[in-house]
Amino acid sequence: MSTLNGKIAVVTGGGTGIGLATAKRLAELGATPILMARNLERLQEAAGQIPGARAIALDVTSDDSVREAFKEAGRVDILVNNAGIAASSPFLKTSLEEWRRIQAVNVEGVFRCTQAVLPDMIGGEYARIVNIASIAGLRGGMYIAAYNASKHALIGMTRSLAAEFARTGLTVNAVCPGYVDTPMAGQAIDTIMEKTGRSREEAIGVLAETNPQKRLIPTQDIAEAVAYFCMPAAGSTNGETIAVNGGQV
């Protein structure tokens, strides 16, 4: 079913994981995806898997990079702010540099990309922004204060933008995944193995244990949630969050 025909969809962090799965799903629905991330070679390889997709290099922490990337992209109907990073450490061992590094990508990056598309979006006929947050944005968690803060900020930004631009036809929503089977989860698995001496299978089990379904979430499940927010039928869904976490409450 092609319900997004003619729509241009930018997906940041589009080369792997959630971003790539989302780009593929939006393409199945008729949209033309533009994949953006820092690694252009990886992006081009990913875009090659999707008919009609484009790859544009983007560093969300750079004003110049964001400006040039979205200038090259042209008109954008859908923006999926997926680029993000994660790290964990006890709060008293978290440096200000590390704190700022996480906010620079997860919060300021979304700020830059959203500002880049808003002027055209609020004057257009169709506009959707979907932010990939996290269940860490809905609750607290030990050793991830910097990451938690960034995702709480992202949900706050989502709700504020939804309210501010509600009368323009733009909707702004967020998806809050639990642990997803992505390279980012792989980093967490490596950290558990290094710090605890567990095997890879045991480390995966530690993450899966947080999900009542006892598994890592497939990227396709997150892509489906994003796709819902992008659909014409979701025009009255605004400022909302969908938690995709297997029932963890």
N, C-alpha and C positions, 0 to 999 in steps of 0.2 A: 504494500500500500504506500503510495507516494503522496504524502500530505504536506511535505515541505518543499515542493517543487519551486525552483527559482530562488530559494533562500540561500544566502551565503553565510556559512557558519565557521567562525574562528574558534579553534580549540588550542589553548595554550598548554604547554607540556604534552603536545600531541604525538610525540614520537614513540611512546611506550605506554603500557599499563592502561589506566582509566582513560587517559586522553585518546589513545589510539582506538580503544574499544568504542568510545563515544563518537569519534569521527566516523568510524565504520557504520555505526547504527544510524547516525544522522544522514549519511549517504544513502543507506537503504531506504530511508524515508523521503528521499528526493533532494536533500540539500547538497550543496557543493561545499565540501570542507576545505578549510585552509588550516594546515597544521603549523603551529609555531612552537619553537623551543630553541635552546642555544646550539644544540648539535645538529647542524644542517645536514650532514651526511646521513645521520640516523633518520632525520625527518624525511629526507628524500626517499630513502628506502621504505619508510612507512607509507608515505604518500603514494608510492608505486603500487601498494596493495589496494588502493581505492580509486576506481575510475574517476577521472576528472579532478582529483584532489591536488592541491598546491602545497608547497613547503616554503616557509619563510623563516629565516633565522630571527630569533628574538631573545633578548636578555631583559627580563621584566624589571631588573634593578637599574636599568639605564634609561634615562629620559630620551636620549638620542635614539637608542635602539627601538624603543617603543614607538616613537614618532615615525621613524623610517619604516618600520614593519607595517604599521597600520596605514601609512600612506601608500605602500605597495599593495596592500590588501584591497584598498578601495572600499566600496560600500559593504557594510556588515549588517546582517539582520539578526544574527545570533552570536553571542559571545559566551563561551564556556571558559571561565577562569579556573583552569585546572592546575597550572604550574604551582608547585609547592615543594617544600623540603621539611624534613623532620629531624630531630635530634633529641637525645635524652641524657640527663645528668642530674644529680642532686642539686637542689636550688642553690645551696651555698658554694657549689663547685661550678656553677654556671657563670661564665664571664659575661661582662657587658657586651663584648665583641660578639660572642655567640648569640646572645639575646637579640642584638641588632641584626645579625645575619638572618635569623629566622623571620623577624618582622619585615625585613627588607624584601624578602621574596613573597611571603604569605599574605602580607597586608599591603605594603606599599606597591608591590607588583600588581595586585588587583586594582588598587587605586589608579595607577598609571594607565593600565589597559582599559579600564572602565571610562576614565576621562577621555581617552582617545576615541572611543566609539559613541559616546553619549550625544554629542551635538547632532550627528546625522540620525541616530536612532530616534531621538525624541521628535524629530521632524518627519519621520518616515511612516510607512503604513504598517510595518510589522517589526517588532523589536522584542527580543528575549535575551536576558542575561541570567546565566546559571553559574553559581559559585560552588566549587567543590570544597566544602568545609570538612568537618569530621565530627564524630561523636565526641571527640575531645573538646569541641566547641559547645557542647551541651552539658558537660560535667567536668569535674576536676580529675586529676590523675597524678600519682606520684612520679617524680623525676622528669616530668614533661611540662613544667610551668611555662617555659618560653613558647613551646608549641601550642599548649592550651590557650595561652593568651592570644596568640595569633589567630586561632580559629574562633575564639569568642569574638574577637574584633571583626572577623569576616562575617559572622552571623549578624552582628550589630550593624555593619555596613549594609548588608543585604536588606535588612528590615528598614533602615533609614532611607535607602534609595528607593525601595518599593513605595514607601509613603510619599516621598518627595515628587516622584514622577508618575504617580498612579493615573493622573488624568491625561497623560500623553499617549497611552496605549502600550508603553513599555512595562514589562513585568520583570521582577528581579527575585529570584528564589535560590535556595541552597540545598545541596545534597550532602548528607552527613554520614559517610561510610564508617563502618568499623574496620577491622583489619582485612584488607583486600589482598588478593594474590597478585602482587605487583613487585617491581624492583625495590620500592620503598619498604615494603614489608620484608623483603630480603635483607635489607640493611639492618632492620630490627632483629631479624633471626641471627644474623652474623654477630651482632652485639651480645645477644643472649648466649650464644655459643662461646664467645670470647670471655665473657665475664663469669659464666657459671660452669663451663666445661661440659655442658650438655651436647649431645649429638644434634645434627641438623633436624632429624625427625622429632626429637624431644623438644627442640626450640620451637619448631612449628606448632607443636602441641600446646606450648605455653600461650601462644597467640590465639590459637583456635579455641582454647579453653574459655576465653572471654566471650565467645559467641555461644548462645544456647544451642545453636545447631551444630556446634563443635567442628567448625570448618573455617577456612579462610574464604572470604566472599569472592565469587568470580567477578572479573571486571565487567562482564556483560550485564550483571545485575545493576551496577552503578550506571552503566550506559542507558539502560531502560528508564531509570529514574530521571536522568537528565533529559532524555527524549520526551518524557511526559511533559515536563515544564516547557519544552520548546514547541509543543503542538498547538495548533489553533484552538483546540478544545480546552486548553489550559489558560485561556485569556483572562479568566477571573481569579486565577490562583496567583497570588502576589504576596511577597514578603514571607513565604512559607519555607519550612525546612522539612525534608524527608530523611528520616534516619534509616539507613540500610545496614542493619547490624544483626540480623538473625533473631531479633527479639530481646536484645539486651536493653534493659530499662533501669 
